[in-house]
């Protein structure tokens, strides 16, 4: 039996729980290290970031932790917006 449709959008962008990084971009000077990345982590979920050196793994983690100022995109935890990048790099 499926849950009733309450008129709210469905999909990863509509989930209220967890960490959401939506359309995140970040650059250091003229070097773009993250471009248009979206990550959705549900509560209790274990996630690994894998990739070559310099691809933006640490930058994403620093953005999620609030150690870097978000330039473009949005980061939410639950219903709270913790960073909203309005400008550009």
N, C-alpha and C positions, 0 to 999 in steps of 0.2 A: 504494500500500500504506500503510495507516495504522499509526501507532505503537501498540504494545500498551498497554492500560489497566492502569496499575500500582496502581489503587485510590486514587490521590490526586485531590483535586478539581481541576477544570479551570476556566478562566476567568481574568479579569484578577487577581482576588484571590489566585490560587494561583501566579502567576509569581514566580520568585525574583529575577530581574534587574530593574534599573531603579529609578526613583523612583515610589513609590506614596504618594499622599495619600488616606487613606480616611476618609470621613465627617467631614471637617474643618469645624469651626465656630469662629468667632472674633468677639469683640466688644470695642469700646473703650467703657468705661463702659456706658451703656445702649444704645449704637448697634451693632446686629448688622451686621457688614460681610460675613461669610462664613457661610453656613448649609448644612451637610450636603453639602459639595463632595467629590467623589472624582475624582482625576486619576491616570492610569497612564501613565508615560512609559518606553518601552523604551530600552535602551542604544542610542545613536546616533540616536535619533529627535529631530527638531527640532519644538518645540512653540511656538506663539504664543498668548498670552492676550490676547484682544480684548474690549473692552466699554467702556461709558461711564465717565466719571469717577466715582470713589467706589463702584465695584461690587466691589472686593476683589482686583483683579489684583496690586497691589503687596503687599498683605497676604499673599496666597498665596506669592509669591516670598520674602518675608521669613521666613515660616514654614518654607519648604523650606530656606532658608539657615541657619536657626537663630538669626535675629536677633530673632524674637518667640517668646515661650514659647507652646507649643501648649496651648490650653484644652480642646478637645474633638476627638477623632479620633485617628488614628495616621499617622505618616509613617515609611516604611521605604525603605532603599536596599539593594538586594539582599536578603540574609537578615537584615540588621541593622535593628532598630527604633531610629530616631534620635530620635523623639519620640512620646510616648504621653500624650495629654491625658486625664486622669482626671476633672478637675473641670469646672466651668462658668465662664463669663465673670464 
